[in-house]
Each structure stands twice: as structure tokens, then as C-alpha cells.
């Protein structure tokens, strides 16, 4: 792999440019003739004056020779600096092209060299023009200074060629005298041929084993396709009109993290057997585990809501005041079932999917893999494990921006949970579970976001709330002494899924006709009074949540109360139009009449909070 630093050959080239600059300065002094270093009418001055006689003007030219003003010498010094800096910058870019395995003479890099040359030239001209300001006649003075520069460059080039030829001749003489008894070859043709053959064989072997990548990963191949996540240009053959092909790159270089995971799971992994306990016992034991091992105390209702929420949605939001145990509940649930959750702190700078999924760097020709992406990829192997991915402070940035792809994809059936990572060339040997640049979200994956309620966070939109199950953490729970077994269990995703399916299949746990009629009375009232309703998405969540919540030890009324408060009544937040307060009072009366005194306690709590703001 070539390095980015300058080589000895590059330093020699820069030294030659610097030597040329020194020759220009010496020639300027010789042409000037008005200094102690060179006498007047010296050979260089006579040669230049014979070729370029100057007009005379008092104060500018003495005997047809520029007096070598400080402005003229500043112009020449700036030109020498420009030569050295520009050549060094272009040589560094040349090395950079080799570092990234690209052709230094491609159109892309030739344009880069030209831009560098023009930028340096523009800086030199701008600074030079400022340096020429004086009390002398401006146009003529600038003209004379630039003519003086041109004469210095011409005479410097002549000196450079003469001295360079002399030095080269001396070096040639010394080298040949040292090797006078050795046979002379301009180059070893046999050795060069062997090198070319070895290089060709190596390229063919690599091409056969790995295939060629396109000039850029960001675009579809010549057969057609949409632009990938990187947005860089490319084609199936690795070439496009005017673009040089990229050299071979293997998947290990582009996706080092994902390929490491592939290697890790070459051999199948063995799992412990599941603990065969029902949902209500899981909830009771989990609550005791938190109290006994972590000193965290939650009500049975919160634990049931959390476990049932996993059945109703793949996105759960734990919302409330800071320090109420939201992050701990998500994290320790994984430990309780003998797994390890993934924890990612959301940053305020997150604006799009690349914050979670990474992006292809067209400059380095590698994919910037995030820990989030690698955890998702690992879960494609560990299909029996519960993959809990916690996004802490999910609303410190806008959820619908960076999580947009997941919000859409998770609405589809499980076999269509696919995220496009990037577009690959047709012959790229991709990581095992990144076929055609698409990553399938494993069915065992749950996304849990914690959300604080303060002025430093964004409001979570209805688009997110409708897709998620939101659990409120506003109340402080009292400590209690755990009873019964509080040890962790071994629970796989298939076992948990089977428990959920069994609960949904049990008609005794589902809403019957009477339950649906009573609940419909509430939803119809809210629609008629507040013009609020919900669609099929929330209906499906209710159908999944209620039986699982009952199987966890709760009641149907508690499950409906939770969903009604979070999915319907909470949407009245921020509405202050006339009639809302009276409507809330009437809703409370209807709940009391339909379900009895003391029913729908969580909905009553939300109604009280909204009424206090009106």
C-alpha cells in the first residue's frame, strides 16, 4: 500500500524546482547590475539586454536597466515560493491518488492538479499585485516589474540547463569511472520482463478470487439500478465515460466489521435450553429480579405493559422524567433473559439514516460501519436470541429523521423488513448477509427508545407515537421486598414468540363482542366530540396487546385503559379550543358509566393533567 507522505523521488523533484528558483533569483541580480554581487554589463545582463531592450523612464530605468526595486524583487521571491509550494502540493496529491489505489493520471486527478495550480497561481497574482503598489506611475511600474520577472525566468532557465547539464555530466563520469569494469546495460530487460509477468499473474489471481469493484460504489451498474446510500458514481465494469476504473478491492477492506462477524459464526453456536414458564410468571420474576439485584422498583402494571408492548410493536418508547429507570428497564430485561442488549446514545447532530447505518466513503473506498449496523448484522446469525436495541434519549434529535427507514419498513410483513445499505456492482463479493446491498432486519429485533420530557428535547410526532407503544414513567414507585424466585431465566425469541402466539390464540384472553361494544362507545364519543380517531394500525396493536397483557396477569380493562390513554386521549395535548374541557368532563362521566367507578385509572390521570392546563 503506497503511503501518503512524499518519497525520496518527490523530494528530489521539489529540490530541483527550488534550485530553479534560486537560478531565477541569481539571474535577477545579474540582470539588475546595481548590486555588489554582479558587475554591470556582465554576460547575463548583456545577453538579456540584447534580446529585450527596455523603454526608459526616469526613476524606473537606469541606462536601460531596471534598478531592481524592492517591489520587483518581492514579485520574483513570491514567484519562487509559488513554484515550490505548487509543485509540492501537486506531488502530494499524486501520492494521495496512489494511496487510494487510483490512477494518478485519470481525469479526476488531472482536474485536481489543475485546480491546485490555478489556486496557487491566483494567490500569487493577487499578492503580487498588492506588493507592486508604490508612489511611482502604476501601470508602467507593474509592466516593468513583470518584464524584469520574465527576463529573470528566461535567464534562470538558461543557467539551470547549463549547470544541470554540467552536474549531470559530472555524475555520469563518476558513476562510469566507478563501474568501469562492469558491463553496461541501459536497463535489465530480463528482470523487467519478470517483474511485469509477476505483476500480471498477481492481478489475475486477485481478480479471479475477489472480482473487480466499480470505480465507485454509490451508483447502480450498467444494467440499471437506483443510486445507493453513498451517492457516488460507478458502473458495472468499473468505468464510465471519462472515468478511470477503480482497482480491485475485497469485501474485507470495504466491510471489515461485517466480515469479522461472518468469520465468527462459521461454526454454529449452541444455546442453553429455554426456561419453560408462562408469561405471568415471567413478569412476576422479572419484577423481583429488578428489585433484588438492581434495587429498581416498578409496579406490576408497568412490567406487564412492557412485556405486552413487545408483542404489539417492534418500537417501544419509554417516556418520562429523567432518573425514573427507563433505560435500566430496557437494559436489564435483556440480562434477565440471559442476553445482552445493545445501547446507543442518540446525538443531537443526527439528521439522517447514516447516523445509524453508516455510509460508504467514496474517498477511502470503505464503508463507515456503525456499531448499530454491526449489531443488526450480528442478529442475522443469532436468530434465536432476543435482540434488544436501546436508543437512549431518542428525542434529543428528531426521530422521524434518522429513524425514518425503520418507521416505514417495520410496517411491512416480517419477510419484507429490508434496509438498503448501498448499491453494489454486480460482481462484488459482499458479506454473507448483505446480499445485493440489502440487510434484512431480523425478526428477533426490538427497538426501545427512552425519551425525556424537558426543554432540551424535541416533541415526538404522532407518526412515531402511532407506530410505537409508549409507556409513561411519571410516577415514583415505592420500594418493596421481593418474594419468590428472582434469578434470571433463559428465554429465546422463538419461545417468547410462542407464548405471545398462544395468548393471541386463546379466545378467553381476547376481547369479546361485549368488550368491543363498550370500548367502541368511548372511541365514538372521542370522535364526535374531539374529531379524534385511529386507524387499522392501532386496531392491530390492540388485538395483539390485550391478550398478552391478560396472560401477563392483568385485565382487559387495564389493557384498554393503557392503550386508550396513550393512543387516543394523549393526542388532545396542546388543544385549547373551546369545548375541550367540557368534553373531557363528559368523557370521564362516560367511562364511569360504562366501566364503573375507579375504572380506567390511567386515562383518568391523563384527563386530569389535560384539564389542569385548560
N, C-alpha and C positions, 0 to 999 in steps of 0.2 A: 504494500500500500504506500503510494507516494506521500510524503509529508508536505505540510503547507509552508514550512519555512524555506527560505531561499537556499539553494545549493551552492557549491563552490563555483560551478559554471555561471550561475546567476550573479554571484558576487564579482566574478571576473568581468562579466558584461557591464555591470554597474561601474566598476573601476575604469573600464575603457571609456565609458561615457564621461566619467569625471575627468579623466585625462584629456579628453577632447575639450571639455570646458576650460581646463587650465590652459590649453593651447589658445583658446579664444581670448582669454584674459591677457596672455603674453602678447598675442598679436595686437590687441588694442593698445597696449603700452608702446609697442614698436611703431604702430601707425601714428600714434599721438606725437611721439617725438619730443614732447615737452616735459620729460621726466628724467631723473638721473640714471635710470636703468638702461635706456637706449638713446643713442646719439641721433641727431636729426639726419635725414637723408640716409638712414640705414637701408639695407636691401629690401626688407619687408615694406617699409614706407615707400620706397621708390617704386616697387612693383605695384602696389595698390594705387599710388598717385598716378602712375602711368595708365592704369586701367580705368580709374574713376576720378577724373579731375572734378573738384568741388567748386560751386559758386562761392564767392566771398561776401562776407558782411561783417562790419566792424563789431567786435565783441564776440563773434562766433568762430571765425576762421582766421588763422594767422598764417600767412604765406601759403594759403590754400590747404592748410591742415587744421582739423578741429583741435581746439585747445584741451580737449579731454576734461570737460566739466564733470562735476560730481554727479549731475543727473545722467550724463551719458554712461558713466561707469556703473551707476546703480542699475541702469537698464541692462547692461551686459551681465552683471552679477545675478540679477533676477532671472535672466535667460538661462544662465548656467544652472541655477537652482532648479528651474523648471525642467531642464533636461534630465537632471539626476533623479528628481522626485517622480517625474512622469515615467521614466524607464523602470525605476524600482517598483512603482505601483503596477505597471503592466506585467512585469516579470512575476510579481506576487500573484496576480490574477491567473497568469499562466500556470503557476504551481497549484493554485486552487482548483483549476479545471482538472488537472491530473489527479488531485486528491479525491475528487468526486467521480473519478473514472469516466470522465467525459473527454471528448476530443478538443484540445485547445484551439484548433483552427476551425471549429464549427462556426456556423453563422451566429449562434447565440453569443459565443465568447468573442468573436470578432467585433460584434456590436458593443460588447462590454469594453474592449480595448479602445474602441473609437470614442466612446463616451468619456472614458478616463482621460484620453488625450485632449479632447475638446474642453473638458472641465479645467484641467491644468492650464491649457492654453488661455482660456478665458480669464482665469485668475491672474496669470502672468500679464496679460494685456491690460487688465483693469488696474493692477497695482503699478504697472509700468507707466501708464498714462498719468496716474496721480503723482508719481515721482518726478515727472517732467515739468511740473508747474514751477515757474520762476518769473523773474521780472523782465526776461528777455522776450523778444517777439515770439509769441507762442507757436504759430504754425511752422515758421521757418526753423525754430529751435527743435521742435519734435522731429521735423523732417531730417535735420542734420544728425540728431541723435540716432535715429533708426538707420540712416546711411552709414554712420560710424559702426553700428552693430553689424550691419550686413557685411561691411569690409572686414570686420574682425572675424566673423564666422568664415568668410571665404579664405582669408589668410590663415586662420586657425586650422581649417580643413587641409590646406596645403602642408602646413607644418606637421599636422597629425599624420598625414600619409607618408611624408618624408621620414619622420622619426620612427613611425610604426614599421616602415619597410626596413629601416636600418636595424631596429631592435629584433625584428623577425629574422633578418639575415644573420645576425649575431647568434641568436638562439639556435637556428638551423645549423650553423657552423659548429657550435659547441656540442650539440647532440650528435651530429655525424662524426665528429672527431672522437667522441667517447665510444661510439659503436662502430668504429671504422672497420673492424674485422668481422662484423656480423652481416648476414645477408639482408638486403633491403627489400621490404615489401611495403607498398603504399597502404595495403590492408590485407589481413589474412582471410582470403576468400573462403577457404575451407571452414575455418572457425565461424565466420559469419553465417555461412550456409547451415552449419549445425545449429546455431542459435535460432535461426529462422524456423528450421524444421521442428525443434523442440517447442518453440512458441506456438506453432501451428497445431502440433499434437495436443498440447495442453488446452488450447482453446476448443478443439474438437471434443476432448474428453469432458470438459466442463459443460459445453453446450448439450452434449448427449445426456449428461446426468441431471442437469437442472433446467435446461431450456433458457431461452433468452427473455429478458424483461423488455418492455417497451421503453421508448425514450422517456416516458413519464407515466406514472400510474393513474393520473387523475381522470383520463378520458376513456371512452369505450374503444374497442378495436375497430379495424376497418370494416368488419362485418356489421357494425352498428351497435349502438348501446347508449345508455344515458350517462351523463357525467357523474363521476364518483365524488366521494366526500372531499378529496383533495382539490379538485377543480383544475388540475394540471393537464397539459395537452399530452396526447400519446396516440399510438395506433397499434394494430396487432403485430406488425412486423418490427415495431420499434422505430420506424421512420415516418416522417411526414414531409411534405414539400418544404425544402429549405431547412429541415431539422435533422441533425445527425443522430444516429441510433445510440441508445444507451448501452453500455457494456453489460455483460451477464451479471446478475445478482441473484442470490438464492434466498429462499424464504427465511433462513436463519438470520440473515442480515436485516431483512425488512421487518420481520416479526420475531425478534429474539425471545421475548417473553412467552408468546403463544407456542412457539416451537419447544421451549423448555417444558411447558405443560404437556405437550404431546409426548415428549420423551419420558416424562414422569409416569404417564399412565400407559406405557407399553405393556406392562404386566397388570392383570386385573387385581383390584383391591378387594379384600374381604371385609365385610361389615358384621358387627355384632347383631344378634337377633333382637327383634323388637320386644318392648315390654307390652304385654297384652292387657291393657287396662282401658276402660271406657272413657268417654270424654269428660263426664262429670268428675271422675276420679283424677283425671289429668289436671283439671282446673284446680281442684282442691289441693292436690300435691304441689302444683306449681306455686300457688299462693303460700303454702307452708315453706316451700324451698326459698322463696324470696325473703320471707320473714326470718327464717332460721339461719340462712347462710349469708344473706346480703343486708339484713336489717332494713328491708324495704317492705312497706305495709300498704297493701291495696285491698279494696273491698272485693268481695266475691263477684259483684256485678261487673266491675272493671275487668277482672280476669276473664269472665265469660264473654264480655263484649270483644275482648282482644282475640280470644281463640275462635269465636264465631266469625269475626271480621276476616280471618284468614280464609274462611270458606266462601265468603261473599265477594271478595275483591282481592286482586294482587297488589293493590296500593292501599296502604293504611296510613292515616295521618294521626299522630298523637299530638294533640294541641292543648296548650295551656300555659300557665305561668312557669317561669324558669325555676328549676330545682324541685319539681314535683315528681321526678322519677320517670319521665317519658323515655329518655334514651336508655335508662337502665332496664326498663321493662322489655324493650326490644332486644337488647343485648343479652340479658340473662335468660330469655326464653330459649335462645339457641344453646346456651350452656346447659340448661335444664334438660333438653332433649339430646344431649351429648353431641352437639355440633358447635361450630364457631361462626358467629355472624361476621359480616363484612361491615366496617364502619367508615363512613366518608363524611367529612365536614364540608358542607356546601360553602362556597366562597361568594362574596358579593360581586365578584367580577364575572361570574358565569353568565354567559349570554346565549349560548347555543349548545348543540349536541357534542361538540368537540371537547367540552369540559369533562364530559363523562366518558365518551367513546374514543377520544384522541383524534388524530388526524395524520395524513400522510405528508411528510416533509419533502417536497419536490427538490429541495436543495441538497439535503443529505441522502436522499433516496432511501429513507427508512420511515417506518410508521411509529409515531409517538404513542406508545401504548400506555394507557392509564391503568391504575390498579383496579378501577371499576371494570374496565374491559377484560382484564385478565381474570378477575373473579367470575364474571359471567361465562367466560370461556372455560374455566375450570369446572363450572357447574354442569357443562355439557357432558363431562365424563362422570361426575358424581351424581348420577340421576336419582339415586335413592336417598341422598342427603337433603335435608331441609336447607335451602339456600336463602338465608335472611340477609338482605342488603339494606343497611340503615343509612339514611341520608339525614345527618344532623343539621338542624336549623334550615329546613328545606325552603323556607320562605324568606331567607336573607337575600335571595335573588328571586326572580320571577320563575316559578315552577313551570309555567306554560311555555317558557322559552327553552331552557336547557333540557327539559324532560318531555318535550313535545312529541318526539318519535315514539316514546313508550306509552304516552297517553293514548295515542292513536292505535298502536299495534295491539295493545292489551285488550282492545275491544273486539278483536277477531277471535275465532276459534284457536285453540292452543296450537294446532299444527301450522298456523299461519303467523305465529309470533316470530317474525323475522325482521332483523335490522340490517340495512345495507351499510356495511362498514366502508367499502370502497370498490371501485371497478377494477378488475384485474385484466391484464392481457390474456388472450385465450390459452397461451402456453405456459402460464405461470404456475409453478408447483406450490400451491397455497398450503397453509396449515390445515390439518385434518378436518377440523370442524368449522372452517371458514370457506366453504365451498362457494365458488363464484363471488367471493367477497361479501357473502351474506352470513350473519351469525344468527342462529336460531336461539331465542330466549328459552332456556329450559323450563319445563312445566313445574319444576320444583322451586321456582324462584318467587320470592315475595319482596316487595319494596316497601319499606317502612320509613316514613318521614316524620321527624319531630319538628314542631312549629311553635315558636314562642309568640306571645302577644305583647308586643311593645312597639315603640316608635321607630325602632331600627329595622323593622321587617316590612315586607310587602303584604298586602291583603291577598289571600288566596282566592282565586276566582271561582265562580260557580262551575266552570268547565272542569276544574280539578276536583272540587268537592263532590260533584255528581259521580265521578268515576271512582272516588275513594270512599273508604269507610273511615269516618272521623270520630275519634274518641276524645272527649274533653277531660282535662285534668285540672279542674278549678278548685276542687275540694281537697282539704288536707285530711289524710286518713290517720286514725289513731293506732298506736302500736298494740299488738296482741301477742299472746303466747301461742305458737303453732302447735297443733295437735296432729297426731298420726305421723305417717311416713313423710319425710321431707327430702329424701335423697333424689338426685337426678335420675332420669329414665333414659332409655334408648328408644327413640321414636324416629322412624324413617318417613320419608314423604309418601310412599305407597301406603303405609299403614295409616297415616293421618288422613290421606285421601279416602281410604276405605271407610274410616269412621265417619267422615263427612257424608259420603255417598249413602251409607246405611241410615244416617239420621234423616237425610232428604227423602229416602225411600219409605220411611216409617210414617204412615198416614196419621198416626196418633200425634205426631210431633208437628205436623204441618197445619196450616190454617184451614179450618173447615168453612163451610158456607156461612155459618153464623159469624165467625171471626171476620171474614172478608166483608160481610154486610155492615158490621159495626164500624170497621176501620174505614170503609168507603164513605160512611156518613161524615166522618171527620174530614177526609180529603175533599169531599164535595163542598163542605162548608168553607174550607180554606180557599177553594177555587172560586166560589160565588162571592166570598167576602173580600178576599185579597188578590184575586186573579192569579193564584199560585197553583201550579200543578206539577206533575212529574211524569216522565215517560217510561218506556219499556225497560230501560237500563235499571232504574231504581226498583221497578217491579221484580226484575230478576234477582236483584240483591236481596229484596225482602224474602223471596221464595227460598233463597239459599240460607240466609242469615237466621230466620226464625226457627226452623227445626234444629239447627246445630246449637243455637242458644239454649233451646229447651233441653237438648241432650246434654248440655253442659251443666244442667241443674237449675236453669231459670224457668221463667214462664213466658207464655206467648205475649201477654200484656206488657211485660218488661221489654221484650224484644221489639214490639211495635212502638212502645214509648220511646225507646232509644232511636230508632230509625225515623220516627215522626218528628222528634225534636231536632235531629241533626240534618235530615234531608228536606224537611218542609218548613217548619216554624223558624229555623235559623235563617232562612232566606229573607225574613222580614227585617233583618238587621239593616239599619240605615234608612228605613222608610218612616217618614214623619208626616205623611199626608193625613188629612182629616179623616177620622173614622177608624184608624188603625187601633187606637187604644180601646175603643168600644168593641171593636171586632175581637181583640184579644180577650176581653172580659167575656164576651159571648162564647168564644171557643172554650174557655175554661169551664163555663157552665155546661156546654155540650159534652165535654169529656166527663164531667162529674155525673151527668145524666146517663151517659152511655156505659161507662165502665165503673161507676161508683165512686164514693168518696175516697180520696187518697190514691187513686189510680193515676198512672202517667205522671209520676213524680218528676222525672227529668224534663218532660215537656212543660210542666208547671214551673220548674226552675227557670227555663228559658223565657217563658211568658212573663214571669216576674221581672227578669232582667230587662226585657224589652220595654215593659210598662214603665219602669223607673226612668227610662231615657226620654219618655214622651211627656 
